Amino acid sequence: MHCMVEVFKTNVRRRKEADLLVTDLLRSFPFYRINFDLMDRDNILRVEGNSVHVEEIIDVMKARQYECEVLN
């Protein structure tokens, strides 16, 4: 089984915010592995899964008033 990884640039700054967002995202995407790297200058959101629904991830983040875009 092939695992996809998508990396997003965000404006999430605090660990508490990141933890709440991970919990929220896992409600919608329970089979993904999701984490933030807030030490990275782009405040990375990393999502791993069999098929990552990029637009849906971005929509969830934007609905919570956070910027989120695929990092190339």
PQR file of N, CA, C, O and H, with PARSE charges and radii, in Angstrom:
ATOM      1  N   MET A   1       0.839  -1.180   0.000 -0.4000 1.5000
ATOM      2  CA  MET A   1       0.000   0.000   0.000 -0.0000 2.0000
ATOM      3  C   MET A   1       0.884   1.243   0.000  0.5500 1.7000
ATOM      4  O   MET A   1       1.793   1.354   0.822 -0.5500 1.4000
ATOM      5  N   HIS A   2       0.628   2.170  -0.905 -0.4000 1.5000
ATOM      6  CA  HIS A   2       1.443   3.366  -1.072 -0.0000 2.0000
ATOM      7  C   HIS A   2       0.884   4.506  -0.225  0.5500 1.7000
ATOM      8  O   HIS A   2      -0.319   4.766  -0.234 -0.5500 1.4000
ATOM      9  H   HIS A   2      -0.112   2.080  -1.572  0.4000 1.0000
ATOM     10  N   CYS A   3       1.757   5.173   0.497 -0.4000 1.5000
ATOM     11  CA  CYS A   3       1.355   6.274   1.368 -0.0000 2.0000
ATOM     12  C   CYS A   3       1.730   7.601   0.716  0.5500 1.7000
ATOM     13  O   CYS A   3       2.865   7.788   0.277 -0.5500 1.4000
ATOM     14  H   CYS A   3       2.735   4.962   0.504  0.4000 1.0000
ATOM     15  N   MET A   4       0.771   8.519   0.656 -0.4000 1.5000
ATOM     16  CA  MET A   4       1.022   9.868   0.143 -0.0000 2.0000
ATOM     17  C   MET A   4       1.365  10.789   1.300  0.5500 1.7000
ATOM     18  O   MET A   4       0.875  10.611   2.415 -0.5500 1.4000
ATOM     19  H   MET A   4      -0.151   8.368   1.012  0.4000 1.0000
ATOM     20  N   VAL A   5       2.199  11.762   1.032 -0.4000 1.5000
ATOM     21  CA  VAL A   5       2.502  12.800   2.013 -0.0000 2.0000
ATOM     22  C   VAL A   5       2.272  14.143   1.342  0.5500 1.7000
ATOM     23  O   VAL A   5       2.800  14.410   0.263 -0.5500 1.4000
ATOM     24  H   VAL A   5       2.597  11.907   0.126  0.4000 1.0000
ATOM     25  N   GLU A   6       1.476  14.986   1.992 -0.4000 1.5000
ATOM     26  CA  GLU A   6       1.290  16.360   1.520 -0.0000 2.0000
ATOM     27  C   GLU A   6       1.792  17.291   2.614  0.5500 1.7000
ATOM     28  O   GLU A   6       1.589  17.044   3.803 -0.5500 1.4000
ATOM     29  H   GLU A   6       1.047  14.769   2.869  0.4000 1.0000
ATOM     30  N   VAL A   7       2.446  18.357   2.194 -0.4000 1.5000
ATOM     31  CA  VAL A   7       2.995  19.331   3.132 -0.0000 2.0000
ATOM     32  C   VAL A   7       2.373  20.687   2.818  0.5500 1.7000
ATOM     33  O   VAL A   7       2.350  21.127   1.668 -0.5500 1.4000
ATOM     34  H   VAL A   7       2.611  18.558   1.228  0.4000 1.0000
ATOM     35  N   PHE A   8       1.871  21.335   3.861 -0.4000 1.5000
ATOM     36  CA  PHE A   8       1.189  22.608   3.715 -0.0000 2.0000
ATOM     37  C   PHE A   8       1.900  23.691   4.516  0.5500 1.7000
ATOM     38  O   PHE A   8       2.413  23.438   5.606 -0.5500 1.4000
ATOM     39  H   PHE A   8       1.890  20.977   4.794  0.4000 1.0000
ATOM     40  N   LYS A   9       1.923  24.885   3.970 -0.4000 1.5000
ATOM     41  CA  LYS A   9       2.400  26.071   4.679 -0.0000 2.0000
ATOM     42  C   LYS A   9       1.186  26.673   5.385  0.5500 1.7000
ATOM     43  O   LYS A   9       0.128  26.831   4.775 -0.5500 1.4000
ATOM     44  H   LYS A   9       1.506  25.091   3.085  0.4000 1.0000
ATOM     45  N   THR A  10       1.334  27.012   6.679 -0.4000 1.5000
ATOM     46  CA  THR A  10       0.212  27.575   7.433 -0.0000 2.0000
ATOM     47  C   THR A  10       0.661  28.811   8.208  0.5500 1.7000
ATOM     48  O   THR A  10       1.841  29.161   8.230 -0.5500 1.4000
ATOM     49  H   THR A  10       2.193  26.884   7.175  0.4000 1.0000
ATOM     50  N   ASN A  11      -0.309  29.459   8.838 -0.4000 1.5000
ATOM     51  CA  ASN A  11       0.006  30.573   9.733 -0.0000 2.0000
ATOM     52  C   ASN A  11      -0.280  30.207  11.189  0.5500 1.7000
ATOM     53  O   ASN A  11      -0.475  31.088  12.026 -0.5500 1.4000
ATOM     54  H   ASN A  11      -1.268  29.175   8.820  0.4000 1.0000
ATOM     55  N   VAL A  12      -0.304  28.913  11.490 -0.4000 1.5000
ATOM     56  CA  VAL A  12      -0.488  28.443  12.870 -0.0000 2.0000
ATOM     57  C   VAL A  12       0.808  28.726  13.634  0.5500 1.7000
ATOM     58  O   VAL A  12       1.893  28.361  13.181 -0.5500 1.4000
ATOM     59  H   VAL A  12      -0.145  28.197  10.810  0.4000 1.0000
ATOM     60  N   ARG A  13       0.689  29.374  14.787 -0.4000 1.5000
ATOM     61  CA  ARG A  13       1.891  29.795  15.524 -0.0000 2.0000
ATOM     62  C   ARG A  13       2.075  29.059  16.850  0.5500 1.7000
ATOM     63  O   ARG A  13       3.208  28.839  17.278 -0.5500 1.4000
ATOM     64  H   ARG A  13      -0.192  29.671  15.155  0.4000 1.0000
ATOM     65  N   ARG A  14       0.988  28.680  17.499 -0.4000 1.5000
ATOM     66  CA  ARG A  14       1.079  28.131  18.858 -0.0000 2.0000
ATOM     67  C   ARG A  14       0.788  26.640  18.882  0.5500 1.7000
ATOM     68  O   ARG A  14      -0.055  26.146  18.133 -0.5500 1.4000
ATOM     69  H   ARG A  14       0.068  28.859  17.152  0.4000 1.0000
ATOM     70  N   ARG A  15       1.499  25.929  19.754 -0.4000 1.5000
ATOM     71  CA  ARG A  15       1.330  24.475  19.886 -0.0000 2.0000
ATOM     72  C   ARG A  15      -0.115  24.123  20.257  0.5500 1.7000
ATOM     73  O   ARG A  15      -0.669  23.154  19.739 -0.5500 1.4000
ATOM     74  H   ARG A  15       2.184  26.330  20.362  0.4000 1.0000
ATOM     75  N   LYS A  16      -0.724  24.911  21.153 -0.4000 1.5000
ATOM     76  CA  LYS A  16      -2.104  24.620  21.572 -0.0000 2.0000
ATOM     77  C   LYS A  16      -3.061  24.684  20.373  0.5500 1.7000
ATOM     78  O   LYS A  16      -3.939  23.833  20.224 -0.5500 1.4000
ATOM     79  H   LYS A  16      -0.273  25.699  21.573  0.4000 1.0000
ATOM     80  N   GLU A  17      -2.881  25.701  19.520 -0.4000 1.5000
ATOM     81  CA  GLU A  17      -3.699  25.813  18.306 -0.0000 2.0000
ATOM     82  C   GLU A  17      -3.470  24.600  17.402  0.5500 1.7000
ATOM     83  O   GLU A  17      -4.417  24.018  16.873 -0.5500 1.4000
ATOM     84  H   GLU A  17      -2.168  26.392  19.640  0.4000 1.0000
ATOM     85  N   ALA A  18      -2.216  24.236  17.235 -0.4000 1.5000
ATOM     86  CA  ALA A  18      -1.869  23.104  16.372 -0.0000 2.0000
ATOM     87  C   ALA A  18      -2.505  21.817  16.888  0.5500 1.7000
ATOM     88  O   ALA A  18      -3.050  21.035  16.109 -0.5500 1.4000
ATOM     89  H   ALA A  18      -1.447  24.709  17.664  0.4000 1.0000
ATOM     90  N   ASP A  19      -2.438  21.599  18.195 -0.4000 1.5000
ATOM     91  CA  ASP A  19      -3.019  20.387  18.784 -0.0000 2.0000
ATOM     92  C   ASP A  19      -4.524  20.334  18.567  0.5500 1.7000
ATOM     93  O   ASP A  19      -5.066  19.274  18.253 -0.5500 1.4000
ATOM     94  H   ASP A  19      -1.995  22.234  18.828  0.4000 1.0000
ATOM     95  N   LEU A  20      -5.205  21.464  18.730 -0.4000 1.5000
ATOM     96  CA  LEU A  20      -6.649  21.516  18.505 -0.0000 2.0000
ATOM     97  C   LEU A  20      -6.989  21.256  17.042  0.5500 1.7000
ATOM     98  O   LEU A  20      -7.965  20.569  16.739 -0.5500 1.4000
ATOM     99  H   LEU A  20      -4.765  22.325  18.985  0.4000 1.0000
ATOM    100  N   LEU A  21      -6.188  21.801  16.142 -0.4000 1.5000
ATOM    101  CA  LEU A  21      -6.423  21.591  14.708 -0.0000 2.0000
ATOM    102  C   LEU A  21      -6.195  20.133  14.310  0.5500 1.7000
ATOM    103  O   LEU A  21      -6.944  19.589  13.499 -0.5500 1.4000
ATOM    104  H   LEU A  21      -5.396  22.359  16.388  0.4000 1.0000
ATOM    105  N   VAL A  22      -5.172  19.500  14.872 -0.4000 1.5000
ATOM    106  CA  VAL A  22      -4.926  18.081  14.585 -0.0000 2.0000
ATOM    107  C   VAL A  22      -6.131  17.261  15.023  0.5500 1.7000
ATOM    108  O   VAL A  22      -6.600  16.399  14.280 -0.5500 1.4000
ATOM    109  H   VAL A  22      -4.563  19.941  15.532  0.4000 1.0000
ATOM    110  N   THR A  23      -6.633  17.525  16.227 -0.4000 1.5000
ATOM    111  CA  THR A  23      -7.819  16.814  16.720 -0.0000 2.0000
ATOM    112  C   THR A  23      -9.002  17.028  15.785  0.5500 1.7000
ATOM    113  O   THR A  23      -9.723  16.087  15.453 -0.5500 1.4000
ATOM    114  H   THR A  23      -6.252  18.225  16.830  0.4000 1.0000
ATOM    115  N   ASP A  24      -9.191  18.261  15.371 -0.4000 1.5000
ATOM    116  CA  ASP A  24     -10.295  18.614  14.475 -0.0000 2.0000
ATOM    117  C   ASP A  24     -10.152  17.914  13.120  0.5500 1.7000
ATOM    118  O   ASP A  24     -11.113  17.344  12.603 -0.5500 1.4000
ATOM    119  H   ASP A  24      -8.605  19.025  15.641  0.4000 1.0000
ATOM    120  N   LEU A  25      -8.957  17.963  12.559 -0.4000 1.5000
ATOM    121  CA  LEU A  25      -8.712  17.330  11.255 -0.0000 2.0000
ATOM    122  C   LEU A  25      -8.894  15.814  11.329  0.5500 1.7000
ATOM    123  O   LEU A  25      -9.408  15.201  10.393 -0.5500 1.4000
ATOM    124  H   LEU A  25      -8.177  18.425  12.979  0.4000 1.0000
ATOM    125  N   LEU A  26      -8.474  15.215  12.436 -0.4000 1.5000
ATOM    126  CA  LEU A  26      -8.605  13.761  12.572 -0.0000 2.0000
ATOM    127  C   LEU A  26     -10.070  13.323  12.672  0.5500 1.7000
ATOM    128  O   LEU A  26     -10.399  12.180  12.353 -0.5500 1.4000
ATOM    129  H   LEU A  26      -8.057  15.713  13.196  0.4000 1.0000
ATOM    130  N   ARG A  27     -10.950  14.229  13.113 -0.4000 1.5000
ATOM    131  CA  ARG A  27     -12.388  13.914  13.103 -0.0000 2.0000
ATOM    132  C   ARG A  27     -12.873  13.701  11.675  0.5500 1.7000
ATOM    133  O   ARG A  27     -13.656  12.790  11.407 -0.5500 1.4000
ATOM    134  H   ARG A  27     -10.683  15.157  13.372  0.4000 1.0000
ATOM    135  N   SER A  28     -12.408  14.541  10.766 -0.4000 1.5000
ATOM    136  CA  SER A  28     -12.800  14.437   9.358 -0.0000 2.0000
ATOM    137  C   SER A  28     -11.997  13.389   8.603  0.5500 1.7000
ATOM    138  O   SER A  28     -12.493  12.778   7.657 -0.5500 1.4000
ATOM    139  H   SER A  28     -11.772  15.281  10.983  0.4000 1.0000
ATOM    140  N   PHE A  29     -10.753  13.186   9.029 -0.4000 1.5000
ATOM    141  CA  PHE A  29      -9.835  12.289   8.317 -0.0000 2.0000
ATOM    142  C   PHE A  29      -9.174  11.331   9.311  0.5500 1.7000
ATOM    143  O   PHE A  29      -7.978  11.450   9.579 -0.5500 1.4000
ATOM    144  H   PHE A  29     -10.350  13.683   9.798  0.4000 1.0000
ATOM    145  N   PRO A  30      -9.935  10.387   9.857 -0.5600 1.5000
ATOM    146  CA  PRO A  30      -9.417   9.541  10.944  0.2800 2.0000
ATOM    147  C   PRO A  30      -8.290   8.586  10.533  0.5500 1.7000
ATOM    148  O   PRO A  30      -7.586   8.061  11.396 -0.5500 1.4000
ATOM    149  N   PHE A  31      -8.112   8.359   9.246 -0.4000 1.5000
ATOM    150  CA  PHE A  31      -7.088   7.407   8.812 -0.0000 2.0000
ATOM    151  C   PHE A  31      -5.792   8.085   8.380  0.5500 1.7000
ATOM    152  O   PHE A  31      -4.870   7.420   7.907 -0.5500 1.4000
ATOM    153  H   PHE A  31      -8.683   8.785   8.545  0.4000 1.0000
ATOM    154  N   TYR A  32      -5.717   9.404   8.541 -0.4000 1.5000
ATOM    155  CA  TYR A  32      -4.498  10.138   8.204 -0.0000 2.0000
ATOM    156  C   TYR A  32      -3.582  10.213   9.422  0.5500 1.7000
ATOM    157  O   TYR A  32      -4.025  10.104  10.565 -0.5500 1.4000
ATOM    158  H   TYR A  32      -6.466   9.944   8.926  0.4000 1.0000
ATOM    159  N   ARG A  33      -2.302  10.400   9.145 -0.4000 1.5000
ATOM    160  CA  ARG A  33      -1.347  10.810  10.186 -0.0000 2.0000
ATOM    161  C   ARG A  33      -1.127  12.295   9.959  0.5500 1.7000
ATOM    162  O   ARG A  33      -0.753  12.708   8.861 -0.5500 1.4000
ATOM    163  H   ARG A  33      -1.942  10.489   8.216  0.4000 1.0000
ATOM    164  N   ILE A  34      -1.357  13.101  10.988 -0.4000 1.5000
ATOM    165  CA  ILE A  34      -1.326  14.559  10.841 -0.0000 2.0000
ATOM    166  C   ILE A  34      -0.469  15.146  11.950  0.5500 1.7000
ATOM    167  O   ILE A  34      -0.614  14.784  13.117 -0.5500 1.4000
ATOM    168  H   ILE A  34      -1.661  12.766  11.879  0.4000 1.0000
ATOM    169  N   ASN A  35       0.434  16.065  11.572 -0.4000 1.5000
ATOM    170  CA  ASN A  35       1.209  16.771  12.586 -0.0000 2.0000
ATOM    171  C   ASN A  35       1.676  18.121  12.061  0.5500 1.7000
ATOM    172  O   ASN A  35       1.695  18.371  10.856 -0.5500 1.4000
ATOM    173  H   ASN A  35       0.552  16.359  10.623  0.4000 1.0000
ATOM    174  N   PHE A  36       2.048  18.972  12.989 -0.4000 1.5000
ATOM    175  CA  PHE A  36       2.588  20.296  12.667 -0.0000 2.0000
ATOM    176  C   PHE A  36       4.054  20.341  13.044  0.5500 1.7000
ATOM    177  O   PHE A  36       4.478  19.725  14.021 -0.5500 1.4000
ATOM    178  H   PHE A  36       2.033  18.769  13.968  0.4000 1.0000
ATOM    179  N   ASP A  37       4.825  21.078  12.256 -0.4000 1.5000
ATOM    180  CA  ASP A  37       6.205  21.407  12.598 -0.0000 2.0000
ATOM    181  C   ASP A  37       6.266  22.926  12.729  0.5500 1.7000
ATOM    182  O   ASP A  37       6.485  23.635  11.747 -0.5500 1.4000
ATOM    183  H   ASP A  37       4.480  21.579  11.462  0.4000 1.0000
ATOM    184  N   LEU A  38       6.070  23.415  13.950 -0.4000 1.5000
ATOM    185  CA  LEU A  38       6.044  24.852  14.181 -0.0000 2.0000
ATOM    186  C   LEU A  38       7.440  25.450  14.298  0.5500 1.7000
ATOM    187  O   LEU A  38       7.594  26.669  14.374 -0.5500 1.4000
ATOM    188  H   LEU A  38       5.893  22.839  14.748  0.4000 1.0000
ATOM    189  N   MET A  39       8.452  24.594  14.313 -0.4000 1.5000
ATOM    190  CA  MET A  39       9.828  25.088  14.329 -0.0000 2.0000
ATOM    191  C   MET A  39      10.269  25.494  12.916  0.5500 1.7000
ATOM    192  O   MET A  39      11.216  26.264  12.757 -0.5500 1.4000
ATOM    193  H   MET A  39       8.327  23.604  14.252  0.4000 1.0000
ATOM    194  N   ASP A  40       9.596  24.988  11.920 -0.4000 1.5000
ATOM    195  CA  ASP A  40       9.872  25.359  10.534 -0.0000 2.0000
ATOM    196  C   ASP A  40       9.323  26.761  10.287  0.5500 1.7000
ATOM    197  O   ASP A  40       8.276  27.115  10.830 -0.5500 1.4000
ATOM    198  H   ASP A  40       8.827  24.363  12.050  0.4000 1.0000
ATOM    199  N   ARG A  41      10.001  27.550   9.490 -0.4000 1.5000
ATOM    200  CA  ARG A  41       9.551  28.935   9.260 -0.0000 2.0000
ATOM    201  C   ARG A  41       8.198  29.008   8.551  0.5500 1.7000
ATOM    202  O   ARG A  41       7.521  30.034   8.617 -0.5500 1.4000
ATOM    203  H   ARG A  41      10.851  27.262   9.049  0.4000 1.0000
ATOM    204  N   ASP A  42       7.799  27.929   7.874 -0.4000 1.5000
ATOM    205  CA  ASP A  42       6.505  27.896   7.184 -0.0000 2.0000
ATOM    206  C   ASP A  42       5.398  27.264   8.031  0.5500 1.7000
ATOM    207  O   ASP A  42       4.289  27.045   7.543 -0.5500 1.4000
ATOM    208  H   ASP A  42       8.349  27.095   7.821  0.4000 1.0000
ATOM    209  N   ASN A  43       5.699  26.973   9.299 -0.4000 1.5000
ATOM    210  CA  ASN A  43       4.700  26.375  10.203 -0.0000 2.0000
ATOM    211  C   ASN A  43       3.975  25.216   9.517  0.5500 1.7000
ATOM    212  O   ASN A  43       2.762  25.243   9.309 -0.5500 1.4000
ATOM    213  H   ASN A  43       6.599  27.151   9.696  0.4000 1.0000
ATOM    214  N   ILE A  44       4.751  24.221   9.181 -0.4000 1.5000
ATOM    215  CA  ILE A  44       4.332  23.104   8.345 -0.0000 2.0000
ATOM    216  C   ILE A  44       3.222  22.258   8.968  0.5500 1.7000
ATOM    217  O   ILE A  44       3.262  21.905  10.146 -0.5500 1.4000
ATOM    218  H   ILE A  44       5.736  24.199   9.350  0.4000 1.0000
ATOM    219  N   LEU A  45       2.235  21.949   8.135 -0.4000 1.5000
ATOM    220  CA  LEU A  45       1.236  20.924   8.437 -0.0000 2.0000
ATOM    221  C   LEU A  45       1.552  19.757   7.515  0.5500 1.7000
ATOM    222  O   LEU A  45       1.548  19.911   6.294 -0.5500 1.4000
ATOM    223  H   LEU A  45       2.202  22.236   7.177  0.4000 1.0000
ATOM    224  N   ARG A  46       1.827  18.585   8.094 -0.4000 1.5000
ATOM    225  CA  ARG A  46       2.173  17.398   7.305 -0.0000 2.0000
ATOM    226  C   ARG A  46       1.049  16.383   7.451  0.5500 1.7000
ATOM    227  O   ARG A  46       0.636  16.045   8.561 -0.5500 1.4000
ATOM    228  H   ARG A  46       1.831  18.460   9.086  0.4000 1.0000
ATOM    229  N   VAL A  47       0.561  15.902   6.310 -0.4000 1.5000
ATOM    230  CA  VAL A  47      -0.548  14.947   6.292 -0.0000 2.0000
ATOM    231  C   VAL A  47      -0.125  13.726   5.492  0.5500 1.7000
ATOM    232  O   VAL A  47       0.312  13.846   4.348 -0.5500 1.4000
ATOM    233  H   VAL A  47       0.896  16.176   5.409  0.4000 1.0000
ATOM    234  N   GLU A  48      -0.257  12.547   6.098 -0.4000 1.5000
ATOM    235  CA  GLU A  48       0.072  11.286   5.430 -0.0000 2.0000
ATOM    236  C   GLU A  48      -1.170  10.407   5.373  0.5500 1.7000
ATOM    237  O   GLU A  48      -1.933  10.319   6.335 -0.5500 1.4000
ATOM    238  H   GLU A  48      -0.612  12.450   7.028  0.4000 1.0000
ATOM    239  N   GLY A  49      -1.358   9.758   4.226 -0.4000 1.5000
ATOM    240  CA  GLY A  49      -2.484   8.839   4.077 -0.0000 2.0000
ATOM    241  C   GLY A  49      -2.434   8.143   2.737  0.5500 1.7000
ATOM    242  O   GLY A  49      -1.581   8.441   1.901 -0.5500 1.4000
ATOM    243  H   GLY A  49      -0.738   9.830   3.445  0.4000 1.0000
ATOM    244  N   ASN A  50      -3.351   7.212   2.535 -0.4000 1.5000
ATOM    245  CA  ASN A  50      -3.397   6.494   1.260 -0.0000 2.0000
ATOM    246  C   ASN A  50      -3.712   7.428   0.102  0.5500 1.7000
ATOM    247  O   ASN A  50      -3.146   7.289  -0.982 -0.5500 1.4000
ATOM    248  H   ASN A  50      -4.044   6.970   3.214  0.4000 1.0000
ATOM    249  N   SER A  51      -4.600   8.365   0.322 -0.4000 1.5000
ATOM    250  CA  SER A  51      -4.878   9.431  -0.649 -0.0000 2.0000
ATOM    251  C   SER A  51      -5.285  10.651   0.157  0.5500 1.7000
ATOM    252  O   SER A  51      -6.272  10.614   0.891 -0.5500 1.4000
ATOM    253  H   SER A  51      -5.060   8.479   1.203  0.4000 1.0000
ATOM    254  N   VAL A  52      -4.532  11.726   0.023 -0.4000 1.5000
ATOM    255  CA  VAL A  52      -4.758  12.928   0.815 -0.0000 2.0000
ATOM    256  C   VAL A  52      -5.660  13.868   0.024  0.5500 1.7000
ATOM    257  O   VAL A  52      -5.364  14.213  -1.119 -0.5500 1.4000
ATOM    258  H   VAL A  52      -3.730  11.757  -0.573  0.4000 1.0000
ATOM    259  N   HIS A  53      -6.753  14.274   0.640 -0.4000 1.5000
ATOM    260  CA  HIS A  53      -7.714  15.180   0.006 -0.0000 2.0000
ATOM    261  C   HIS A  53      -7.302  16.625   0.287  0.5500 1.7000
ATOM    262  O   HIS A  53      -7.751  17.239   1.254 -0.5500 1.4000
ATOM    263  H   HIS A  53      -6.994  13.994   1.569  0.4000 1.0000
ATOM    264  N   VAL A  54      -6.441  17.148  -0.576 -0.4000 1.5000
ATOM    265  CA  VAL A  54      -5.801  18.446  -0.380 -0.0000 2.0000
ATOM    266  C   VAL A  54      -6.826  19.562  -0.199  0.5500 1.7000
ATOM    267  O   VAL A  54      -6.751  20.321   0.767 -0.5500 1.4000
ATOM    268  H   VAL A  54      -6.076  16.648  -1.362  0.4000 1.0000
ATOM    269  N   GLU A  55      -7.778  19.667  -1.117 -0.4000 1.5000
ATOM    270  CA  GLU A  55      -8.750  20.764  -1.048 -0.0000 2.0000
ATOM    271  C   GLU A  55      -9.586  20.702   0.225  0.5500 1.7000
ATOM    272  O   GLU A  55      -9.918  21.740   0.799 -0.5500 1.4000
ATOM    273  H   GLU A  55      -7.839  19.050  -1.902  0.4000 1.0000
ATOM    274  N   GLU A  56      -9.926  19.508   0.668 -0.4000 1.5000
ATOM    275  CA  GLU A  56     -10.723  19.363   1.884 -0.0000 2.0000
ATOM    276  C   GLU A  56      -9.923  19.773   3.115  0.5500 1.7000
ATOM    277  O   GLU A  56     -10.470  20.386   4.032 -0.5500 1.4000
ATOM    278  H   GLU A  56      -9.656  18.665   0.202  0.4000 1.0000
ATOM    279  N   ILE A  57      -8.640  19.442   3.145 -0.4000 1.5000
ATOM    280  CA  ILE A  57      -7.770  19.875   4.250 -0.0000 2.0000
ATOM    281  C   ILE A  57      -7.721  21.399   4.286  0.5500 1.7000
ATOM    282  O   ILE A  57      -7.884  22.007   5.344 -0.5500 1.4000
ATOM    283  H   ILE A  57      -8.196  18.944   2.400  0.4000 1.0000
ATOM    284  N   ILE A  58      -7.498  22.007   3.136 -0.4000 1.5000
ATOM    285  CA  ILE A  58      -7.430  23.476   3.050 -0.0000 2.0000
ATOM    286  C   ILE A  58      -8.756  24.088   3.478  0.5500 1.7000
ATOM    287  O   ILE A  58      -8.764  25.092   4.190 -0.5500 1.4000
ATOM    288  H   ILE A  58      -7.365  21.513   2.276  0.4000 1.0000
ATOM    289  N   ASP A  59      -9.873  23.510   3.063 -0.4000 1.5000
ATOM    290  CA  ASP A  59     -11.188  24.025   3.441 -0.0000 2.0000
ATOM    291  C   ASP A  59     -11.400  23.990   4.950  0.5500 1.7000
ATOM    292  O   ASP A  59     -11.925  24.944   5.525 -0.5500 1.4000
ATOM    293  H   ASP A  59      -9.867  22.695   2.484  0.4000 1.0000
ATOM    294  N   VAL A  60     -10.998  22.898   5.593 -0.4000 1.5000
ATOM    295  CA  VAL A  60     -11.142  22.791   7.053 -0.0000 2.0000
ATOM    296  C   VAL A  60     -10.303  23.872   7.734  0.5500 1.7000
ATOM    297  O   VAL A  60     -10.769  24.530   8.664 -0.5500 1.4000
ATOM    298  H   VAL A  60     -10.572  22.124   5.126  0.4000 1.0000
ATOM    299  N   MET A  61      -9.085  24.053   7.276 -0.4000 1.5000
ATOM    300  CA  MET A  61      -8.208  25.059   7.879 -0.0000 2.0000
ATOM    301  C   MET A  61      -8.772  26.472   7.691  0.5500 1.7000
ATOM    302  O   MET A  61      -8.785  27.272   8.627 -0.5500 1.4000
ATOM    303  H   MET A  61      -8.706  23.519   6.519  0.4000 1.0000
ATOM    304  N   LYS A  62      -9.235  26.769   6.483 -0.4000 1.5000
ATOM    305  CA  LYS A  62      -9.789  28.099   6.207 -0.0000 2.0000
ATOM    306  C   LYS A  62     -11.069  28.340   6.990  0.5500 1.7000
ATOM    307  O   LYS A  62     -11.330  29.467   7.411 -0.5500 1.4000
ATOM    308  H   LYS A  62      -9.225  26.119   5.722  0.4000 1.0000
ATOM    309  N   ALA A  63     -11.870  27.304   7.193 -0.4000 1.5000
ATOM    310  CA  ALA A  63     -13.101  27.431   7.994 -0.0000 2.0000
ATOM    311  C   ALA A  63     -12.767  27.798   9.434  0.5500 1.7000
ATOM    312  O   ALA A  63     -13.584  28.410  10.122 -0.5500 1.4000
ATOM    313  H   ALA A  63     -11.658  26.389   6.851  0.4000 1.0000
ATOM    314  N   ARG A  64     -11.568  27.427   9.899 -0.4000 1.5000
ATOM    315  CA  ARG A  64     -11.108  27.761  11.251 -0.0000 2.0000
ATOM    316  C   ARG A  64     -10.290  29.046  11.251  0.5500 1.7000
ATOM    317  O   ARG A  64      -9.638  29.375  12.241 -0.5500 1.4000
ATOM    318  H   ARG A  64     -10.904  26.930   9.340  0.4000 1.0000
ATOM    319  N   GLN A  65     -10.329  29.768  10.136 -0.4000 1.5000
ATOM    320  CA  GLN A  65      -9.662  31.073  10.013 -0.0000 2.0000
ATOM    321  C   GLN A  65      -8.136  30.989   9.967  0.5500 1.7000
ATOM    322  O   GLN A  65      -7.449  31.896  10.437 -0.5500 1.4000
ATOM    323  H   GLN A  65     -10.859  29.500   9.331  0.4000 1.0000
ATOM    324  N   TYR A  66      -7.607  29.902   9.402 -0.4000 1.5000
ATOM    325  CA  TYR A  66      -6.157  29.760   9.240 -0.0000 2.0000
ATOM    326  C   TYR A  66      -5.812  29.704   7.765  0.5500 1.7000
ATOM    327  O   TYR A  66      -6.564  29.170   6.950 -0.5500 1.4000
ATOM    328  H   TYR A  66      -8.165  29.165   9.020  0.4000 1.0000
ATOM    329  N   GLU A  67      -4.663  30.265   7.443 -0.4000 1.5000
ATOM    330  CA  GLU A  67      -4.134  30.172   6.085 -0.0000 2.0000
ATOM    331  C   GLU A  67      -3.526  28.787   5.908  0.5500 1.7000
ATOM    332  O   GLU A  67      -2.932  28.234   6.834 -0.5500 1.4000
ATOM    333  H   GLU A  67      -4.052  30.699   8.105  0.4000 1.0000
ATOM    334  N   CYS A  68      -3.680  28.238   4.715 -0.4000 1.5000
ATOM    335  CA  CYS A  68      -3.143  26.908   4.444 -0.0000 2.0000
ATOM    336  C   CYS A  68      -2.991  26.755   2.943  0.5500 1.7000
ATOM    337  O   CYS A  68      -3.953  26.922   2.192 -0.5500 1.4000
ATOM    338  H   CYS A  68      -4.163  28.687   3.963  0.4000 1.0000
ATOM    339  N   GLU A  69      -1.783  26.436   2.508 -0.4000 1.5000
ATOM    340  CA  GLU A  69      -1.545  26.188   1.077 -0.0000 2.0000
ATOM    341  C   GLU A  69      -0.508  25.101   0.914  0.5500 1.7000
ATOM    342  O   GLU A  69       0.362  24.916   1.765 -0.5500 1.4000
ATOM    343  H   GLU A  69      -1.002  26.300   3.118  0.4000 1.0000
ATOM    344  N   VAL A  70      -0.611  24.386  -0.188 -0.4000 1.5000
ATOM    345  CA  VAL A  70       0.345  23.314  -0.469 -0.0000 2.0000
ATOM    346  C   VAL A  70       1.712  23.936  -0.652  0.5500 1.7000
ATOM    347  O   VAL A  70       1.870  24.926  -1.366 -0.5500 1.4000
ATOM    348  H   VAL A  70      -1.317  24.536  -0.880  0.4000 1.0000
ATOM    349  N   LEU A  71       2.705  23.342   0.007 -0.4000 1.5000
ATOM    350  CA  LEU A  71       4.089  23.810  -0.117 -0.0000 2.0000
ATOM    351  C   LEU A  71       4.759  22.990  -1.205  0.5500 1.7000
ATOM    352  O   LEU A  71       4.799  21.762  -1.133 -0.5500 1.4000
ATOM    353  H   LEU A  71       2.577  22.538   0.588  0.4000 1.0000
ATOM    354  N   ASN A  72       5.280  23.668  -2.206 -0.4000 1.5000
ATOM    355  CA  ASN A  72       5.932  22.976  -3.335 -0.0000 2.0000
ATOM    356  C   ASN A  72       7.426  22.904  -3.134  0.5500 1.7000
ATOM    357  O   ASN A  72       8.137  22.359  -3.978 -0.5500 1.4000
ATOM    358  H   ASN A  72       5.247  24.666  -2.265  0.4000 1.0000
TER
END
